[in-house]
Amino acid sequence: MRFNVSSTSLSNRLQTISRVQSSKNALPILDCILFELSGGILKMTASDSETTMITTVEVTDADGEGKFAIGAKQLINSVKEISEQPITFTVNLETSAIEINYQNGHYNMIGQNGNEYPIPNMMAEGTRSIAIDSQVMLDGISRCLFAAADDELRPQMNGVYFDMTPDSITFVASDGHKLVRNRVLSVHADEPSAFILPKKPALLLKTVLPKAEGDAVVRFDDRNAEIRLTDYVISCRLIEGRYPNYNSVIPQDNPFRVTADRLTFISALRRVSVFASQSSALIKVHVEQGTLTVSAQDLDFSTSAEEHIMCEYDGMPMSIGFNGPFLIDVLNSITSSDVVMELADPSRAGVITPAEQDENEDLIMLLMPMMLKD
């Protein structure tokens, strides 16, 4: 079997799909990438047994058809050093001997039998599907993913929850300390349905969605999901179990409303958080009419910091504690120039929203407070 392929196209696709591979695979062949040549199209597959990523690239001068597997690390490291040019693969399917020829030299490798590569489970009959604009899915995942948990005792929290209704789709993630709910009104499902997408395929989608065009077609059943993009197909095992009722934990009656410039707020938090206790990362936020004060101290090293920024607030003076990195993550996931913090008292969660919501979106972020010592 023989074919020519662009070195740059091959290298880019290989580096992208190899991200799905695990450093410790139960099956040694999963350290390889599966190549399948058919009809002038080269399909490449990488998997860790639970998540699989597939891409295709066009080839020229193809002679023969078949499949073989090559060790991913050695192949990627060697191909990425070749400048843009056609490279020729010559594969002996019986002996798994592989020769790669390029302008100034060649590589010789030994592959593995492609028939031994585990093929992911096909979607069952009666699967549900929904088409989501690629940019909408990217925004939904990007804004939620940082809030997903890493909790062995509550695996349902370790991913992004897709909650679909005939009116909207809602992306949700929470680890118990912070929660993100991003409702998109421009996407509609035929009937109510939901699934929990694990972190790993969500991270892979975050990588490939910026280059995708058109819609991402999502097919899913009770156990598996398949997301089909322009150049990639990602299939994965879903997280089983019931996601908590996220709407029930969002306060509806926070009476105190603070509006501040988002970037100014983030800059102040970054400067002040340097002086926070390393063990707690506690940041104190004090609001009074027209002023928001961010402060931190570390009693063990006798260091402290305080910074004042302008804000819109006309309620009673109030102080509340937050985890500094968590608050910065929340503010970084909002794109509007101003943010609104809705507060009730120092013991209740703060609700953070954009001052101006994007069209057809309703974004709410929730951050649990920390106890202040004074």
C-alpha positions in Angstrom: 0.0 0.0 0.0 1.3 3.4 -1.0 0.1 7.1 -0.8 1.4 10.7 -0.7 0.2 13.2 1.9 1.1 16.8 2.8 3.5 16.8 5.7 2.0 20.0 7.3 -1.6 18.7 7.1 -0.6 15.3 8.5 1.5 16.8 11.3 -1.3 19.2 12.4 -4.0 16.5 12.4 -1.7 14.0 14.3 -0.8 16.5 17.0 -4.5 17.4 17.5 -5.9 13.8 17.8 -3.0 12.6 19.9 -4.2 14.7 22.8 -6.9 12.1 23.4 -4.2 9.5 24.3 -3.4 8.6 27.9 0.1 8.4 29.3 -0.9 5.0 30.8 -3.0 2.9 28.5 -4.4 -0.5 29.5 -3.7 -1.7 25.9 -0.3 -1.1 24.4 -1.8 -0.6 21.0 -3.6 2.5 22.2 -0.2 4.2 22.2 -0.5 4.0 18.5 -2.6 5.9 16.0 -4.7 3.9 13.6 -4.5 4.7 9.9 -7.1 3.6 7.4 -6.8 4.3 3.7 -9.9 4.0 1.5 -11.0 5.8 -1.7 -8.2 8.4 -1.6 -9.0 9.4 2.0 -6.8 8.7 4.9 -8.7 8.3 8.2 -6.7 8.6 11.5 -8.0 7.5 14.9 -6.6 8.0 18.4 -8.2 6.6 21.5 -7.8 6.0 25.3 -10.6 3.4 25.2 -13.2 5.8 26.7 -12.7 8.8 24.3 -11.9 8.5 20.6 -11.0 11.2 18.1 -11.1 10.7 14.4 -10.0 12.9 11.5 -9.4 12.6 7.8 -7.0 14.0 5.3 -6.9 13.7 1.5 -4.0 11.8 -0.1 -2.7 11.6 -3.7 -1.3 8.7 -5.8 -3.0 6.2 -3.5 -2.3 2.6 -4.4 -4.2 -0.1 -2.4 -6.3 0.1 0.7 -6.0 -1.2 4.2 -5.3 -0.2 7.8 -2.2 -0.2 10.1 -1.2 1.4 13.4 2.0 3.4 14.2 3.4 4.5 17.5 2.1 8.1 18.0 5.0 9.7 19.8 7.8 8.6 17.3 5.7 9.4 14.3 4.6 12.9 15.5 8.1 13.9 16.6 9.6 12.9 13.2 6.9 14.3 10.9 6.7 17.7 12.6 10.3 18.4 11.7 9.7 18.0 8.0 9.0 21.3 6.1 5.9 21.6 4.0 6.2 19.0 1.2 4.5 15.8 0.0 5.7 12.7 1.9 5.2 9.2 0.7 4.1 6.3 2.9 4.9 2.7 1.7 3.3 0.1 3.9 3.7 -3.7 3.8 0.4 -4.8 5.4 1.7 -8.4 5.9 4.9 -7.5 7.8 3.8 -4.0 9.1 7.0 -2.5 7.7 6.5 1.2 7.0 8.8 3.4 5.0 8.3 7.2 4.9 10.1 9.1 2.1 10.5 12.8 1.9 12.6 15.2 -0.1 16.0 14.7 1.7 15.6 11.4 3.3 13.4 8.6 4.7 12.3 6.9 7.9 11.8 3.2 8.5 9.4 2.0 11.1 7.6 -1.1 12.3 3.9 -0.7 12.8 1.2 -2.9 14.2 -1.8 -4.8 12.7 -4.6 -2.3 12.4 -7.2 -5.0 12.9 -6.1 -5.3 16.5 -6.9 -1.7 17.2 -10.1 -1.4 19.5 -13.0 0.2 17.6 -15.3 2.4 19.8 -18.8 1.2 20.4 -21.2 2.3 17.7 -24.2 4.4 18.7 -27.2 2.4 19.6 -30.5 2.6 17.7 -32.8 5.3 18.7 -30.1 7.9 19.5 -31.1 11.5 19.9 -29.4 14.3 18.0 -29.1 18.1 18.0 -27.2 20.6 15.9 -25.4 23.3 17.8 -23.6 26.2 16.1 -19.8 25.6 16.6 -19.3 29.1 18.2 -22.2 28.6 20.6 -20.8 25.3 21.7 -17.3 26.7 22.1 -18.6 29.6 24.2 -20.8 27.3 26.3 -18.0 24.9 27.1 -15.3 27.6 27.6 -17.4 29.5 30.1 -18.3 26.4 32.1 -15.3 24.1 32.0 -13.2 25.8 34.7 -16.0 25.3 37.2 -16.3 21.5 36.7 -15.3 19.4 39.7 -12.6 16.7 40.1 -14.4 14.6 42.7 -14.2 10.8 42.9 -17.2 10.7 45.3 -19.5 12.8 43.1 -18.6 11.8 39.5 -21.7 13.6 38.1 -20.0 16.9 38.9 -16.9 16.1 36.8 -18.1 17.4 33.5 -20.2 19.9 31.6 -24.0 19.3 31.8 -26.0 19.8 28.6 -29.6 20.5 29.5 -31.7 20.7 26.3 -35.3 21.8 26.0 -37.5 22.9 23.1 -36.8 26.5 24.3 -33.1 26.5 24.9 -29.9 24.7 25.7 -28.2 25.2 29.0 -24.5 24.5 29.7 -23.8 24.0 33.4 -20.7 23.1 35.5 -20.2 23.2 39.3 -17.8 21.9 41.9 -19.8 22.9 44.9 -17.8 26.2 45.4 -18.6 27.8 42.1 -21.3 27.3 39.5 -21.8 28.5 35.9 -25.1 28.4 34.1 -25.1 29.6 30.5 -28.5 29.4 28.8 -28.6 29.8 25.1 -32.0 30.7 23.6 -31.1 30.3 20.0 -30.7 26.5 20.1 -33.7 24.3 20.4 -34.2 20.5 21.0 -37.1 18.5 19.7 -37.7 17.2 23.2 -36.3 17.6 26.7 -33.0 15.7 27.1 -29.7 16.0 28.9 -26.3 14.4 29.3 -23.0 15.0 31.2 -20.0 15.4 29.0 -16.7 14.5 30.8 -13.9 17.0 31.1 -11.5 15.3 28.6 -13.7 15.4 25.5 -14.8 18.9 26.6 -11.2 20.0 26.6 -10.7 18.4 23.2 -13.7 20.2 21.8 -12.4 23.5 23.2 -9.2 22.9 21.2 -10.8 22.0 17.8 -14.0 24.1 17.9 -12.3 27.5 17.1 -11.4 26.2 13.6 -14.7 24.5 13.0 -17.3 25.9 10.6 -21.1 25.5 10.6 -22.8 23.3 13.1 -21.5 20.7 15.5 -23.9 17.7 15.2 -24.3 15.9 18.6 -25.7 12.4 18.7 -26.1 10.7 22.1 -27.8 7.9 24.0 -27.8 7.0 27.7 -24.1 6.0 27.7 -22.3 7.5 24.7 -22.0 10.7 22.7 -20.6 11.5 19.3 -19.8 15.1 18.2 -19.2 15.5 14.5 -17.4 18.7 13.4 -16.0 19.8 10.0 -12.7 18.0 10.3 -13.0 15.9 13.4 -15.3 13.4 15.1 -15.1 12.9 18.9 -16.9 10.0 20.5 -16.9 9.4 24.3 -18.5 7.6 27.1 -20.8 9.9 29.1 -20.9 10.3 32.9 -23.8 8.3 34.2 -26.0 9.5 37.0 -28.3 12.4 37.7 -27.0 16.0 37.7 -28.1 18.0 40.8 -30.9 20.6 40.4 -28.7 23.6 39.6 -31.5 26.1 39.5 -32.4 25.5 43.1 -29.1 26.8 44.4 -29.1 30.1 42.5 -30.3 32.8 44.9 -33.3 34.8 43.5 -33.4 37.7 46.0 -29.9 39.2 46.4 -30.8 42.8 47.2 -27.4 44.5 46.9 -26.1 45.1 43.4 -22.5 46.2 42.6 -21.4 47.2 39.1 -17.7 47.4 38.4 -15.3 47.5 35.4 -14.3 43.9 34.8 -10.7 44.3 33.8 -10.0 46.8 36.6 -11.5 44.4 39.1 -9.4 41.5 37.8 -6.2 43.6 37.8 -6.8 44.7 41.4 -7.5 41.1 42.5 -4.3 39.8 40.9 -2.2 42.4 42.6 -3.8 41.9 46.0 -4.0 38.1 45.9 -0.2 38.0 46.0 -0.5 39.0 49.7 -3.3 36.5 50.5 -2.7 33.5 52.8 -1.4 30.6 50.6 -3.5 28.1 52.6 -6.9 29.9 52.2 -6.4 32.4 49.2 -9.0 34.5 51.0 -9.8 37.9 49.5 -12.0 40.4 51.3 -14.3 42.4 49.1 -15.8 45.5 50.9 -18.4 47.6 49.1 -19.8 51.0 50.1 -21.3 53.8 48.1 -19.2 54.3 44.9 -16.2 52.3 46.1 -15.2 48.6 46.0 -12.2 47.7 48.2 -10.2 44.5 47.7 -7.9 43.4 50.5 -5.9 40.4 51.6 -3.5 39.6 54.4 -1.2 36.8 55.5 -0.8 36.8 59.3 2.0 34.2 59.2 4.2 36.5 57.2 2.8 39.9 58.4 1.9 41.0 54.9 -1.2 42.7 53.6 -2.5 44.6 50.6 -5.6 46.8 49.9 -6.8 48.5 46.7 -9.8 50.7 46.0 -11.6 50.8 42.7 -14.7 52.8 41.6 -18.1 51.0 41.3 -21.8 51.7 41.2 -23.3 50.9 44.5 -25.7 52.7 46.7 -26.6 50.1 49.4 -25.4 49.7 53.0 -21.7 49.0 53.5 -20.9 45.3 53.4 -17.9 42.9 53.4 -17.7 39.4 52.0 -14.9 36.9 51.5 -14.1 34.9 48.4 -11.4 32.6 47.2 -9.2 34.9 45.1 -8.3 32.5 42.2 -11.9 31.3 42.0 -13.2 34.9 41.7 -10.5 35.7 39.0 -11.6 32.6 37.1 -15.2 33.7 37.2 -14.4 37.2 36.0 -12.1 35.9 33.2 -15.0 33.8 31.8 -17.2 36.8 31.3 -16.6 38.9 28.1 -18.6 42.1 28.9 -16.7 45.3 29.9 -18.7 45.6 33.2 -19.8 42.9 35.6 -22.6 42.9 38.2 -22.2 41.3 41.6 -25.5 40.6 43.4 -25.0 40.1 47.2 -27.3 39.4 50.1 -25.1 38.9 53.2 -21.5 37.5 53.9 -22.8 34.0 54.4 -24.8 33.7 51.1 -23.4 33.0 47.6 -22.6 35.9 45.4 -24.2 36.0 41.9 -22.0 37.4 39.2 -23.4 38.3 35.7 -22.3 40.4 32.7 -23.7 43.9 32.9 -24.9 43.4 29.3 -25.8 39.8 28.3 -24.9 38.6 24.8 -27.7 38.2 22.4 -29.9 35.1 23.1 -27.8 34.3 26.2 -28.4 34.3 29.9 -25.1 33.8 31.8 -25.1 33.4 35.6 -22.1 32.6 37.7 -22.3 31.7 41.4 -19.5 31.8 43.9 -19.8 30.6 47.5 -18.3 32.9 50.1 -15.5 32.3 52.6 -15.8 33.2 56.3 -14.1 36.4 57.3 -12.1 36.5 60.5 -13.2 40.0 61.4 
